[in-house]
Amino acid sequence: MGTGGYDDIREGTGVTVYGANGDVIAADSLQDPSHEGATCKFDVIVEDVPKGEKFYKVEVSHRGTLQLTVEEAESGQFGDSLG
């Protein structure tokens, strides 16, 4: 679990996937936390994301969206950091 302004980041925190028109198309949560020193890492696995979007946006908690191309989304190239 995060602290010092990161207390919303923990296992079970919501992950929302938006389609190109801004609608929510899938959701899941952060999973399998691991620690490397003061750094926490989580798996982000969102099942059943529909194909056919021009791009995707992913949001963890209320931290804003990160845009992914179709190729990035389909190959699992999602990564972000806080702090």
PDB file with one MODEL, atoms N, CA, C and O in Angstrom:
MODEL        1
ATOM      1  N   MET A   1       0.846  -1.174   0.000  1.00  0.00           N
ATOM      2  CA  MET A   1       0.000   0.000   0.000  1.00  0.00           C
ATOM      3  C   MET A   1       0.892   1.237   0.000  1.00  0.00           C
ATOM      4  O   MET A   1       1.891   1.297   0.716  1.00  0.00           O
ATOM      5  N   GLY A   2       0.518   2.213  -0.806  1.00  0.00           N
ATOM      6  CA  GLY A   2       1.288   3.440  -0.874  1.00  0.00           C
ATOM      7  C   GLY A   2       1.030   4.353   0.309  1.00  0.00           C
ATOM      8  O   GLY A   2       0.015   4.223   0.993  1.00  0.00           O
ATOM      9  N   THR A   3       1.948   5.276   0.548  1.00  0.00           N
ATOM     10  CA  THR A   3       1.806   6.279   1.599  1.00  0.00           C
ATOM     11  C   THR A   3       2.228   7.630   1.039  1.00  0.00           C
ATOM     12  O   THR A   3       2.693   7.714  -0.098  1.00  0.00           O
ATOM     13  N   GLY A   4       2.071   8.675   1.818  1.00  0.00           N
ATOM     14  CA  GLY A   4       2.543   9.994   1.432  1.00  0.00           C
ATOM     15  C   GLY A   4       1.952  10.491   0.125  1.00  0.00           C
ATOM     16  O   GLY A   4       2.682  10.974  -0.741  1.00  0.00           O
ATOM     17  N   GLY A   5       0.658  10.380  -0.026  1.00  0.00           N
ATOM     18  CA  GLY A   5       0.002  10.813  -1.250  1.00  0.00           C
ATOM     19  C   GLY A   5      -0.258   9.700  -2.241  1.00  0.00           C
ATOM     20  O   GLY A   5      -0.870   9.925  -3.285  1.00  0.00           O
ATOM     21  N   TYR A   6       0.199   8.507  -1.926  1.00  0.00           N
ATOM     22  CA  TYR A   6      -0.007   7.359  -2.808  1.00  0.00           C
ATOM     23  C   TYR A   6      -0.875   6.289  -2.147  1.00  0.00           C
ATOM     24  O   TYR A   6      -0.850   5.129  -2.557  1.00  0.00           O
ATOM     25  N   ASP A   7      -1.635   6.671  -1.134  1.00  0.00           N
ATOM     26  CA  ASP A   7      -2.409   5.674  -0.389  1.00  0.00           C
ATOM     27  C   ASP A   7      -3.566   5.091  -1.192  1.00  0.00           C
ATOM     28  O   ASP A   7      -4.202   4.136  -0.746  1.00  0.00           O
ATOM     29  N   ASP A   8      -3.850   5.645  -2.363  1.00  0.00           N
ATOM     30  CA  ASP A   8      -4.871   5.066  -3.227  1.00  0.00           C
ATOM     31  C   ASP A   8      -4.306   3.965  -4.124  1.00  0.00           C
ATOM     32  O   ASP A   8      -5.057   3.304  -4.841  1.00  0.00           O
ATOM     33  N   ILE A   9      -3.002   3.768  -4.089  1.00  0.00           N
ATOM     34  CA  ILE A   9      -2.354   2.771  -4.945  1.00  0.00           C
ATOM     35  C   ILE A   9      -2.024   1.541  -4.109  1.00  0.00           C
ATOM     36  O   ILE A   9      -1.129   1.566  -3.264  1.00  0.00           O
ATOM     37  N   ARG A  10      -2.762   0.471  -4.362  1.00  0.00           N
ATOM     38  CA  ARG A  10      -2.581  -0.788  -3.626  1.00  0.00           C
ATOM     39  C   ARG A  10      -3.273  -1.895  -4.422  1.00  0.00           C
ATOM     40  O   ARG A  10      -3.999  -1.629  -5.379  1.00  0.00           O
ATOM     41  N   GLU A  11      -3.035  -3.125  -4.013  1.00  0.00           N
ATOM     42  CA  GLU A  11      -3.722  -4.241  -4.647  1.00  0.00           C
ATOM     43  C   GLU A  11      -5.225  -4.004  -4.558  1.00  0.00           C
ATOM     44  O   GLU A  11      -5.744  -3.672  -3.493  1.00  0.00           O
ATOM     45  N   GLY A  12      -5.909  -4.173  -5.662  1.00  0.00           N
ATOM     46  CA  GLY A  12      -7.352  -3.967  -5.702  1.00  0.00           C
ATOM     47  C   GLY A  12      -7.773  -2.590  -6.203  1.00  0.00           C
ATOM     48  O   GLY A  12      -8.957  -2.369  -6.457  1.00  0.00           O
ATOM     49  N   THR A  13      -6.832  -1.660  -6.351  1.00  0.00           N
ATOM     50  CA  THR A  13      -7.160  -0.338  -6.891  1.00  0.00           C
ATOM     51  C   THR A  13      -7.682  -0.497  -8.315  1.00  0.00           C
ATOM     52  O   THR A  13      -7.154  -1.290  -9.094  1.00  0.00           O
ATOM     53  N   GLY A  14      -8.707   0.252  -8.640  1.00  0.00           N
ATOM     54  CA  GLY A  14      -9.364   0.150  -9.929  1.00  0.00           C
ATOM     55  C   GLY A  14      -8.506   0.575 -11.109  1.00  0.00           C
ATOM     56  O   GLY A  14      -7.751   1.544 -11.038  1.00  0.00           O
ATOM     57  N   VAL A  15      -8.643  -0.181 -12.202  1.00  0.00           N
ATOM     58  CA  VAL A  15      -8.022   0.134 -13.488  1.00  0.00           C
ATOM     59  C   VAL A  15      -9.170   0.195 -14.500  1.00  0.00           C
ATOM     60  O   VAL A  15      -9.924  -0.767 -14.645  1.00  0.00           O
ATOM     61  N   THR A  16      -9.298   1.323 -15.194  1.00  0.00           N
ATOM     62  CA  THR A  16     -10.386   1.526 -16.137  1.00  0.00           C
ATOM     63  C   THR A  16      -9.813   1.716 -17.535  1.00  0.00           C
ATOM     64  O   THR A  16      -8.843   2.448 -17.727  1.00  0.00           O
ATOM     65  N   VAL A  17     -10.429   1.046 -18.511  1.00  0.00           N
ATOM     66  CA  VAL A  17     -10.028   1.186 -19.909  1.00  0.00           C
ATOM     67  C   VAL A  17     -11.157   1.902 -20.644  1.00  0.00           C
ATOM     68  O   VAL A  17     -12.324   1.520 -20.561  1.00  0.00           O
ATOM     69  N   TYR A  18     -10.769   2.957 -21.368  1.00  0.00           N
ATOM     70  CA  TYR A  18     -11.711   3.752 -22.145  1.00  0.00           C
ATOM     71  C   TYR A  18     -11.434   3.540 -23.632  1.00  0.00           C
ATOM     72  O   TYR A  18     -10.287   3.370 -24.043  1.00  0.00           O
ATOM     73  N   GLY A  19     -12.493   3.553 -24.422  1.00  0.00           N
ATOM     74  CA  GLY A  19     -12.345   3.500 -25.866  1.00  0.00           C
ATOM     75  C   GLY A  19     -12.079   4.885 -26.433  1.00  0.00           C
ATOM     76  O   GLY A  19     -12.014   5.869 -25.696  1.00  0.00           O
ATOM     77  N   ALA A  20     -11.927   4.949 -27.745  1.00  0.00           N
ATOM     78  CA  ALA A  20     -11.597   6.206 -28.411  1.00  0.00           C
ATOM     79  C   ALA A  20     -12.658   7.283 -28.210  1.00  0.00           C
ATOM     80  O   ALA A  20     -12.331   8.469 -28.240  1.00  0.00           O
ATOM     81  N   ASN A  21     -13.907   6.905 -28.007  1.00  0.00           N
ATOM     82  CA  ASN A  21     -14.962   7.906 -27.809  1.00  0.00           C
ATOM     83  C   ASN A  21     -15.137   8.301 -26.346  1.00  0.00           C
ATOM     84  O   ASN A  21     -16.011   9.106 -26.025  1.00  0.00           O
ATOM     85  N   GLY A  22     -14.310   7.740 -25.450  1.00  0.00           N
ATOM     86  CA  GLY A  22     -14.344   8.118 -24.037  1.00  0.00           C
ATOM     87  C   GLY A  22     -15.228   7.260 -23.158  1.00  0.00           C
ATOM     88  O   GLY A  22     -15.306   7.496 -21.952  1.00  0.00           O
ATOM     89  N   ASP A  23     -15.896   6.271 -23.725  1.00  0.00           N
ATOM     90  CA  ASP A  23     -16.737   5.374 -22.936  1.00  0.00           C
ATOM     91  C   ASP A  23     -15.886   4.320 -22.230  1.00  0.00           C
ATOM     92  O   ASP A  23     -14.864   3.880 -22.756  1.00  0.00           O
ATOM     93  N   VAL A  24     -16.317   3.924 -21.039  1.00  0.00           N
ATOM     94  CA  VAL A  24     -15.662   2.825 -20.331  1.00  0.00           C
ATOM     95  C   VAL A  24     -15.980   1.536 -21.080  1.00  0.00           C
ATOM     96  O   VAL A  24     -17.146   1.217 -21.312  1.00  0.00           O
ATOM     97  N   ILE A  25     -14.933   0.794 -21.459  1.00  0.00           N
ATOM     98  CA  ILE A  25     -15.156  -0.448 -22.195  1.00  0.00           C
ATOM     99  C   ILE A  25     -14.698  -1.682 -21.422  1.00  0.00           C
ATOM    100  O   ILE A  25     -15.047  -2.805 -21.785  1.00  0.00           O
ATOM    101  N   ALA A  26     -13.909  -1.478 -20.347  1.00  0.00           N
ATOM    102  CA  ALA A  26     -13.461  -2.602 -19.521  1.00  0.00           C
ATOM    103  C   ALA A  26     -12.887  -2.050 -18.221  1.00  0.00           C
ATOM    104  O   ALA A  26     -12.479  -0.892 -18.143  1.00  0.00           O
ATOM    105  N   ALA A  27     -12.866  -2.900 -17.212  1.00  0.00           N
ATOM    106  CA  ALA A  27     -12.310  -2.487 -15.918  1.00  0.00           C
ATOM    107  C   ALA A  27     -11.800  -3.710 -15.177  1.00  0.00           C
ATOM    108  O   ALA A  27     -12.283  -4.825 -15.371  1.00  0.00           O
ATOM    109  N   ASP A  28     -10.809  -3.474 -14.321  1.00  0.00           N
ATOM    110  CA  ASP A  28     -10.263  -4.520 -13.460  1.00  0.00           C
ATOM    111  C   ASP A  28      -9.553  -3.826 -12.319  1.00  0.00           C
ATOM    112  O   ASP A  28      -9.948  -2.727 -11.931  1.00  0.00           O
ATOM    113  N   SER A  29      -8.514  -4.438 -11.769  1.00  0.00           N
ATOM    114  CA  SER A  29      -7.814  -3.827 -10.637  1.00  0.00           C
ATOM    115  C   SER A  29      -6.336  -4.206 -10.656  1.00  0.00           C
ATOM    116  O   SER A  29      -5.928  -5.157 -11.323  1.00  0.00           O
ATOM    117  N   LEU A  30      -5.541  -3.433  -9.902  1.00  0.00           N
ATOM    118  CA  LEU A  30      -4.120  -3.759  -9.739  1.00  0.00           C
ATOM    119  C   LEU A  30      -3.996  -5.082  -9.013  1.00  0.00           C
ATOM    120  O   LEU A  30      -4.762  -5.379  -8.096  1.00  0.00           O
ATOM    121  N   GLN A  31      -3.016  -5.874  -9.436  1.00  0.00           N
ATOM    122  CA  GLN A  31      -2.857  -7.214  -8.870  1.00  0.00           C
ATOM    123  C   GLN A  31      -1.390  -7.522  -8.614  1.00  0.00           C
ATOM    124  O   GLN A  31      -0.499  -6.876  -9.166  1.00  0.00           O
ATOM    125  N   ASP A  32      -1.155  -8.510  -7.775  1.00  0.00           N
ATOM    126  CA  ASP A  32       0.171  -9.095  -7.534  1.00  0.00           C
ATOM    127  C   ASP A  32       1.268  -8.066  -7.268  1.00  0.00           C
ATOM    128  O   ASP A  32       2.204  -7.947  -8.059  1.00  0.00           O
ATOM    129  N   PRO A  33       1.168  -7.323  -6.170  1.00  0.00           N
ATOM    130  CA  PRO A  33       2.207  -6.328  -5.884  1.00  0.00           C
ATOM    131  C   PRO A  33       3.554  -6.982  -5.585  1.00  0.00           C
ATOM    132  O   PRO A  33       3.627  -8.071  -5.016  1.00  0.00           O
ATOM    133  N   SER A  34       4.615  -6.285  -5.983  1.00  0.00           N
ATOM    134  CA  SER A  34       5.967  -6.698  -5.627  1.00  0.00           C
ATOM    135  C   SER A  34       6.742  -5.439  -5.256  1.00  0.00           C
ATOM    136  O   SER A  34       6.372  -4.331  -5.644  1.00  0.00           O
ATOM    137  N   HIS A  35       7.806  -5.623  -4.511  1.00  0.00           N
ATOM    138  CA  HIS A  35       8.590  -4.489  -4.019  1.00  0.00           C
ATOM    139  C   HIS A  35      10.042  -4.650  -4.419  1.00  0.00           C
ATOM    140  O   HIS A  35      10.611  -5.739  -4.337  1.00  0.00           O
ATOM    141  N   GLU A  36      10.630  -3.551  -4.852  1.00  0.00           N
ATOM    142  CA  GLU A  36      12.071  -3.478  -5.117  1.00  0.00           C
ATOM    143  C   GLU A  36      12.556  -2.221  -4.422  1.00  0.00           C
ATOM    144  O   GLU A  36      12.453  -1.129  -4.982  1.00  0.00           O
ATOM    145  N   GLY A  37      13.079  -2.352  -3.220  1.00  0.00           N
ATOM    146  CA  GLY A  37      13.449  -1.185  -2.419  1.00  0.00           C
ATOM    147  C   GLY A  37      12.202  -0.402  -2.060  1.00  0.00           C
ATOM    148  O   GLY A  37      11.265  -0.948  -1.477  1.00  0.00           O
ATOM    149  N   ALA A  38      12.189   0.868  -2.405  1.00  0.00           N
ATOM    150  CA  ALA A  38      11.022   1.706  -2.114  1.00  0.00           C
ATOM    151  C   ALA A  38      10.021   1.716  -3.268  1.00  0.00           C
ATOM    152  O   ALA A  38       9.028   2.442  -3.219  1.00  0.00           O
ATOM    153  N   THR A  39      10.273   0.923  -4.296  1.00  0.00           N
ATOM    154  CA  THR A  39       9.420   0.895  -5.484  1.00  0.00           C
ATOM    155  C   THR A  39       8.450  -0.275  -5.405  1.00  0.00           C
ATOM    156  O   THR A  39       8.849  -1.402  -5.111  1.00  0.00           O
ATOM    157  N   CYS A  40       7.189  -0.008  -5.665  1.00  0.00           N
ATOM    158  CA  CYS A  40       6.171  -1.056  -5.749  1.00  0.00           C
ATOM    159  C   CYS A  40       5.783  -1.233  -7.209  1.00  0.00           C
ATOM    160  O   CYS A  40       5.675  -0.260  -7.956  1.00  0.00           O
ATOM    161  N   LYS A  41       5.579  -2.462  -7.602  1.00  0.00           N
ATOM    162  CA  LYS A  41       5.129  -2.775  -8.960  1.00  0.00           C
ATOM    163  C   LYS A  41       3.881  -3.632  -8.864  1.00  0.00           C
ATOM    164  O   LYS A  41       3.731  -4.444  -7.950  1.00  0.00           O
ATOM    165  N   PHE A  42       2.985  -3.435  -9.827  1.00  0.00           N
ATOM    166  CA  PHE A  42       1.739  -4.184  -9.883  1.00  0.00           C
ATOM    167  C   PHE A  42       1.531  -4.711 -11.291  1.00  0.00           C
ATOM    168  O   PHE A  42       1.916  -4.069 -12.268  1.00  0.00           O
ATOM    169  N   ASP A  43       0.923  -5.876 -11.388  1.00  0.00           N
ATOM    170  CA  ASP A  43       0.457  -6.367 -12.677  1.00  0.00           C
ATOM    171  C   ASP A  43      -0.838  -5.650 -13.013  1.00  0.00           C
ATOM    172  O   ASP A  43      -1.683  -5.428 -12.146  1.00  0.00           O
ATOM    173  N   VAL A  44      -0.984  -5.293 -14.278  1.00  0.00           N
ATOM    174  CA  VAL A  44      -2.228  -4.698 -14.762  1.00  0.00           C
ATOM    175  C   VAL A  44      -2.748  -5.623 -15.850  1.00  0.00           C
ATOM    176  O   VAL A  44      -2.224  -5.649 -16.963  1.00  0.00           O
ATOM    177  N   ILE A  45      -3.777  -6.376 -15.519  1.00  0.00           N
ATOM    178  CA  ILE A  45      -4.382  -7.309 -16.459  1.00  0.00           C
ATOM    179  C   ILE A  45      -5.872  -7.002 -16.498  1.00  0.00           C
ATOM    180  O   ILE A  45      -6.582  -7.158 -15.505  1.00  0.00           O
ATOM    181  N   VAL A  46      -6.328  -6.566 -17.658  1.00  0.00           N
ATOM    182  CA  VAL A  46      -7.748  -6.265 -17.828  1.00  0.00           C
ATOM    183  C   VAL A  46      -8.278  -7.219 -18.894  1.00  0.00           C
ATOM    184  O   VAL A  46      -7.890  -7.150 -20.060  1.00  0.00           O
ATOM    185  N   GLU A  47      -9.154  -8.092 -18.478  1.00  0.00           N
ATOM    186  CA  GLU A  47      -9.717  -9.103 -19.373  1.00  0.00           C
ATOM    187  C   GLU A  47     -10.836  -8.513 -20.224  1.00  0.00           C
ATOM    188  O   GLU A  47     -11.471  -7.528 -19.848  1.00  0.00           O
ATOM    189  N   ASP A  48     -11.063  -9.131 -21.369  1.00  0.00           N
ATOM    190  CA  ASP A  48     -12.212  -8.845 -22.234  1.00  0.00           C
ATOM    191  C   ASP A  48     -12.281  -7.404 -22.728  1.00  0.00           C
ATOM    192  O   ASP A  48     -13.364  -6.827 -22.821  1.00  0.00           O
ATOM    193  N   VAL A  49     -11.128  -6.823 -23.043  1.00  0.00           N
ATOM    194  CA  VAL A  49     -11.127  -5.494 -23.668  1.00  0.00           C
ATOM    195  C   VAL A  49     -11.526  -5.691 -25.128  1.00  0.00           C
ATOM    196  O   VAL A  49     -10.860  -6.432 -25.851  1.00  0.00           O
ATOM    197  N   PRO A  50     -12.596  -5.042 -25.569  1.00  0.00           N
ATOM    198  CA  PRO A  50     -13.033  -5.232 -26.948  1.00  0.00           C
ATOM    199  C   PRO A  50     -12.017  -4.690 -27.958  1.00  0.00           C
ATOM    200  O   PRO A  50     -11.396  -3.651 -27.737  1.00  0.00           O
ATOM    201  N   LYS A  51     -11.866  -5.400 -29.046  1.00  0.00           N
ATOM    202  CA  LYS A  51     -10.998  -4.942 -30.127  1.00  0.00           C
ATOM    203  C   LYS A  51     -11.775  -3.977 -31.012  1.00  0.00           C
ATOM    204  O   LYS A  51     -12.998  -3.875 -30.917  1.00  0.00           O
ATOM    205  N   GLY A  52     -11.052  -3.275 -31.869  1.00  0.00           N
ATOM    206  CA  GLY A  52     -11.701  -2.432 -32.850  1.00  0.00           C
ATOM    207  C   GLY A  52     -11.661  -0.945 -32.548  1.00  0.00           C
ATOM    208  O   GLY A  52     -12.207  -0.149 -33.311  1.00  0.00           O
ATOM    209  N   GLU A  53     -11.024  -0.552 -31.449  1.00  0.00           N
ATOM    210  CA  GLU A  53     -10.899   0.868 -31.130  1.00  0.00           C
ATOM    211  C   GLU A  53      -9.746   1.482 -31.921  1.00  0.00           C
ATOM    212  O   GLU A  53      -8.827   0.770 -32.324  1.00  0.00           O
ATOM    213  N   LYS A  54      -9.783   2.783 -32.145  1.00  0.00           N
ATOM    214  CA  LYS A  54      -8.684   3.484 -32.816  1.00  0.00           C
ATOM    215  C   LYS A  54      -7.497   3.628 -31.865  1.00  0.00           C
ATOM    216  O   LYS A  54      -6.343   3.633 -32.294  1.00  0.00           O
ATOM    217  N   PHE A  55      -7.794   3.744 -30.570  1.00  0.00           N
ATOM    218  CA  PHE A  55      -6.794   3.792 -29.503  1.00  0.00           C
ATOM    219  C   PHE A  55      -7.507   3.498 -28.199  1.00  0.00           C
ATOM    220  O   PHE A  55      -8.736   3.436 -28.152  1.00  0.00           O
ATOM    221  N   TYR A  56      -6.732   3.319 -27.144  1.00  0.00           N
ATOM    222  CA  TYR A  56      -7.278   3.039 -25.822  1.00  0.00           C
ATOM    223  C   TYR A  56      -6.671   4.004 -24.818  1.00  0.00           C
ATOM    224  O   TYR A  56      -5.545   4.469 -24.992  1.00  0.00           O
ATOM    225  N   LYS A  57      -7.418   4.299 -23.774  1.00  0.00           N
ATOM    226  CA  LYS A  57      -6.878   5.063 -22.656  1.00  0.00           C
ATOM    227  C   LYS A  57      -7.056   4.232 -21.395  1.00  0.00           C
ATOM    228  O   LYS A  57      -8.098   3.610 -21.187  1.00  0.00           O
ATOM    229  N   VAL A  58      -6.018   4.229 -20.551  1.00  0.00           N
ATOM    230  CA  VAL A  58      -6.039   3.450 -19.315  1.00  0.00           C
ATOM    231  C   VAL A  58      -5.859   4.408 -18.155  1.00  0.00           C
ATOM    232  O   VAL A  58      -5.013   5.302 -18.198  1.00  0.00           O
ATOM    233  N   GLU A  59      -6.667   4.215 -17.109  1.00  0.00           N
ATOM    234  CA  GLU A  59      -6.566   5.043 -15.906  1.00  0.00           C
ATOM    235  C   GLU A  59      -6.471   4.144 -14.685  1.00  0.00           C
ATOM    236  O   GLU A  59      -7.250   3.204 -14.529  1.00  0.00           O
ATOM    237  N   VAL A  60      -5.511   4.441 -13.824  1.00  0.00           N
ATOM    238  CA  VAL A  60      -5.371   3.744 -12.552  1.00  0.00           C
ATOM    239  C   VAL A  60      -5.827   4.701 -11.462  1.00  0.00           C
ATOM    240  O   VAL A  60      -5.325   5.820 -11.362  1.00  0.00           O
ATOM    241  N   SER A  61      -6.777   4.263 -10.649  1.00  0.00           N
ATOM    242  CA  SER A  61      -7.377   5.096  -9.611  1.00  0.00           C
ATOM    243  C   SER A  61      -7.959   6.338 -10.275  1.00  0.00           C
ATOM    244  O   SER A  61      -8.736   6.220 -11.222  1.00  0.00           O
ATOM    245  N   HIS A  62      -7.607   7.495  -9.807  1.00  0.00           N
ATOM    246  CA  HIS A  62      -8.097   8.765 -10.352  1.00  0.00           C
ATOM    247  C   HIS A  62      -6.931   9.583 -10.914  1.00  0.00           C
ATOM    248  O   HIS A  62      -6.998  10.811 -10.969  1.00  0.00           O
ATOM    249  N   ARG A  63      -5.880   8.907 -11.323  1.00  0.00           N
ATOM    250  CA  ARG A  63      -4.613   9.544 -11.659  1.00  0.00           C
ATOM    251  C   ARG A  63      -4.515  10.065 -13.094  1.00  0.00           C
ATOM    252  O   ARG A  63      -3.438  10.488 -13.514  1.00  0.00           O
ATOM    253  N   GLY A  64      -5.587  10.044 -13.839  1.00  0.00           N
ATOM    254  CA  GLY A  64      -5.534  10.505 -15.222  1.00  0.00           C
ATOM    255  C   GLY A  64      -5.258   9.351 -16.166  1.00  0.00           C
ATOM    256  O   GLY A  64      -4.831   8.276 -15.747  1.00  0.00           O
ATOM    257  N   THR A  65      -5.507   9.588 -17.439  1.00  0.00           N
ATOM    258  CA  THR A  65      -5.389   8.517 -18.421  1.00  0.00           C
ATOM    259  C   THR A  65      -4.049   8.534 -19.142  1.00  0.00           C
ATOM    260  O   THR A  65      -3.393   9.569 -19.263  1.00  0.00           O
ATOM    261  N   LEU A  66      -3.672   7.366 -19.612  1.00  0.00           N
ATOM    262  CA  LEU A  66      -2.501   7.179 -20.449  1.00  0.00           C
ATOM    263  C   LEU A  66      -3.006   6.559 -21.746  1.00  0.00           C
ATOM    264  O   LEU A  66      -3.671   5.523 -21.719  1.00  0.00           O
ATOM    265  N   GLN A  67      -2.697   7.180 -22.876  1.00  0.00           N
ATOM    266  CA  GLN A  67      -3.189   6.696 -24.160  1.00  0.00           C
ATOM    267  C   GLN A  67      -2.249   5.660 -24.744  1.00  0.00           C
ATOM    268  O   GLN A  67      -1.029   5.824 -24.724  1.00  0.00           O
ATOM    269  N   LEU A  68      -2.837   4.581 -25.267  1.00  0.00           N
ATOM    270  CA  LEU A  68      -2.083   3.511 -25.912  1.00  0.00           C
ATOM    271  C   LEU A  68      -2.592   3.315 -27.332  1.00  0.00           C
ATOM    272  O   LEU A  68      -3.789   3.427 -27.594  1.00  0.00           O
ATOM    273  N   THR A  69      -1.677   3.022 -28.242  1.00  0.00           N
ATOM    274  CA  THR A  69      -2.092   2.632 -29.581  1.00  0.00           C
ATOM    275  C   THR A  69      -2.693   1.228 -29.503  1.00  0.00           C
ATOM    276  O   THR A  69      -2.568   0.540 -28.490  1.00  0.00           O
ATOM    277  N   VAL A  70      -3.339   0.820 -30.580  1.00  0.00           N
ATOM    278  CA  VAL A  70      -3.883  -0.537 -30.633  1.00  0.00           C
ATOM    279  C   VAL A  70      -2.750  -1.553 -30.470  1.00  0.00           C
ATOM    280  O   VAL A  70      -2.890  -2.538 -29.745  1.00  0.00           O
ATOM    281  N   GLU A  71      -1.638  -1.308 -31.144  1.00  0.00           N
ATOM    282  CA  GLU A  71      -0.506  -2.240 -31.074  1.00  0.00           C
ATOM    283  C   GLU A  71       0.042  -2.346 -29.657  1.00  0.00           C
ATOM    284  O   GLU A  71       0.333  -3.445 -29.186  1.00  0.00           O
ATOM    285  N   GLU A  72       0.186  -1.212 -28.971  1.00  0.00           N
ATOM    286  CA  GLU A  72       0.674  -1.228 -27.587  1.00  0.00           C
ATOM    287  C   GLU A  72      -0.281  -1.993 -26.678  1.00  0.00           C
ATOM    288  O   GLU A  72       0.145  -2.807 -25.859  1.00  0.00           O
ATOM    289  N   ALA A  73      -1.568  -1.726 -26.828  1.00  0.00           N
ATOM    290  CA  ALA A  73      -2.566  -2.388 -25.981  1.00  0.00           C
ATOM    291  C   ALA A  73      -2.583  -3.892 -26.218  1.00  0.00           C
ATOM    292  O   ALA A  73      -2.598  -4.672 -25.267  1.00  0.00           O
ATOM    293  N   GLU A  74      -2.580  -4.298 -27.479  1.00  0.00           N
ATOM    294  CA  GLU A  74      -2.672  -5.724 -27.797  1.00  0.00           C
ATOM    295  C   GLU A  74      -1.411  -6.492 -27.403  1.00  0.00           C
ATOM    296  O   GLU A  74      -1.476  -7.693 -27.139  1.00  0.00           O
ATOM    297  N   SER A  75      -0.269  -5.813 -27.362  1.00  0.00           N
ATOM    298  CA  SER A  75       0.964  -6.516 -26.995  1.00  0.00           C
ATOM    299  C   SER A  75       1.289  -6.378 -25.509  1.00  0.00           C
ATOM    300  O   SER A  75       2.308  -6.891 -25.046  1.00  0.00           O
ATOM    301  N   GLY A  76       0.422  -5.682 -24.757  1.00  0.00           N
ATOM    302  CA  GLY A  76       0.633  -5.557 -23.318  1.00  0.00           C
ATOM    303  C   GLY A  76       1.678  -4.543 -22.927  1.00  0.00           C
ATOM    304  O   GLY A  76       2.287  -4.667 -21.864  1.00  0.00           O
ATOM    305  N   GLN A  77       1.900  -3.548 -23.751  1.00  0.00           N
ATOM    306  CA  GLN A  77       2.933  -2.555 -23.477  1.00  0.00           C
ATOM    307  C   GLN A  77       2.395  -1.393 -22.656  1.00  0.00           C
ATOM    308  O   GLN A  77       2.545  -0.237 -23.051  1.00  0.00           O
ATOM    309  N   PHE A  78       1.783  -1.678 -21.541  1.00  0.00           N
ATOM    310  CA  PHE A  78       1.320  -0.625 -20.642  1.00  0.00           C
ATOM    311  C   PHE A  78       2.292  -0.515 -19.486  1.00  0.00           C
ATOM    312  O   PHE A  78       2.604  -1.506 -18.826  1.00  0.00           O
ATOM    313  N   GLY A  79       2.758   0.668 -19.251  1.00  0.00           N
ATOM    314  CA  GLY A  79       3.621   0.922 -18.104  1.00  0.00           C
ATOM    315  C   GLY A  79       3.516   2.383 -17.729  1.00  0.00           C
ATOM    316  O   GLY A  79       3.419   3.249 -18.599  1.00  0.00           O
ATOM    317  N   ASP A  80       3.536   2.652 -16.478  1.00  0.00           N
ATOM    318  CA  ASP A  80       3.460   4.017 -15.995  1.00  0.00           C
ATOM    319  C   ASP A  80       4.131   4.074 -14.634  1.00  0.00           C
ATOM    320  O   ASP A  80       4.354   3.046 -13.995  1.00  0.00           O
ATOM    321  N   SER A  81       4.446   5.265 -14.204  1.00  0.00           N
ATOM    322  CA  SER A  81       5.044   5.404 -12.882  1.00  0.00           C
ATOM    323  C   SER A  81       4.471   6.649 -12.201  1.00  0.00           C
ATOM    324  O   SER A  81       3.995   7.575 -12.857  1.00  0.00           O
ATOM    325  N   LEU A  82       4.529   6.642 -10.887  1.00  0.00           N
ATOM    326  CA  LEU A  82       4.092   7.775 -10.076  1.00  0.00           C
ATOM    327  C   LEU A  82       5.277   8.248  -9.268  1.00  0.00           C
ATOM    328  O   LEU A  82       6.103   7.445  -8.834  1.00  0.00           O
ATOM    329  N   GLY A  83       5.361   9.534  -9.066  1.00  0.00           N
ATOM    330  CA  GLY A  83       6.387  10.065  -8.188  1.00  0.00           C
ATOM    331  C   GLY A  83       7.555  10.660  -8.885  1.00  0.00           C
ATOM    332  O   GLY A  83       8.483  11.140  -8.235  1.00  0.00           O
TER     333      GLY A  83
ENDMDL
END
